[in-house]
């Protein structure tokens, strides 16, 4: 997931599966196992903001 936020100074952002470690950015194949709740956090010297996102994965391919 891409986590974006605006601020002054620009915040650092990261997104992780709820209860999991942040993953490296980049494109990769996704699967149904990637579904779940994710927490995105933006932080700068003024504080932080958090957003919770629920991701569902639908698959029409064989072998998912």
C-alpha positions as CSV (number, residue, x, y, z in Angstrom):
1,X,0.0,0.0,0.0
2,X,1.1,3.5,-0.7
3,X,0.8,5.8,2.3
4,X,0.7,9.5,1.4
5,X,0.4,12.6,3.6
6,X,1.0,16.3,3.3
7,X,2.6,18.5,5.9
8,X,5.2,21.1,6.8
9,X,7.7,19.7,7.2
10,X,6.8,16.8,4.9
11,X,6.0,13.8,7.1
12,X,7.6,10.4,6.9
13,X,5.0,7.6,6.2
14,X,4.8,3.9,6.6
15,X,2.1,1.3,6.3
16,X,2.0,-2.1,8.0
17,X,-0.4,-4.9,8.4
18,X,-2.1,-4.6,11.8
19,X,0.2,-6.5,14.2
20,X,2.9,-7.0,11.5
21,X,6.1,-5.4,10.4
22,X,6.3,-2.7,7.7
23,X,7.0,-4.2,4.2
24,X,9.4,-3.0,1.7
25,X,7.8,-0.8,-1.1
26,X,7.7,-2.1,-4.6
27,X,5.4,-4.1,-6.8
28,X,4.8,-7.7,-6.3
29,X,2.0,-10.2,-6.8
30,X,-0.7,-10.2,-4.2
31,X,-2.7,-13.1,-2.9
32,X,-5.7,-13.6,-0.6
33,X,-3.3,-13.9,2.3
34,X,-2.6,-10.2,1.9
35,X,-6.1,-9.3,2.9
36,X,-6.6,-7.8,6.3
37,X,-6.4,-4.5,8.3
38,X,-3.5,-2.2,7.6
39,X,-2.4,0.8,9.6
40,X,-0.8,3.8,7.8
41,X,1.0,6.4,9.9
42,X,2.4,9.8,8.9
43,X,4.8,11.5,11.3
44,X,6.7,14.8,11.5
45,X,7.9,17.1,14.3
46,X,4.4,18.3,15.0
47,X,3.0,14.9,15.7
48,X,1.4,11.9,13.8
49,X,-1.8,10.9,12.1
50,X,-3.0,7.3,11.8
51,X,-5.5,5.7,9.4
52,X,-6.8,2.2,9.5
53,X,-7.6,0.5,6.1
54,X,-9.3,-2.8,5.5
55,X,-8.0,-4.6,2.3
56,X,-9.9,-7.3,0.6
57,X,-8.5,-9.4,-2.2
58,X,-10.7,-10.9,-4.9
59,X,-9.2,-13.4,-7.3
60,X,-10.6,-14.8,-10.5
61,X,-7.4,-16.8,-11.4
62,X,-6.8,-20.5,-10.8
63,X,-4.6,-21.5,-8.0
64,X,-5.1,-18.5,-5.7
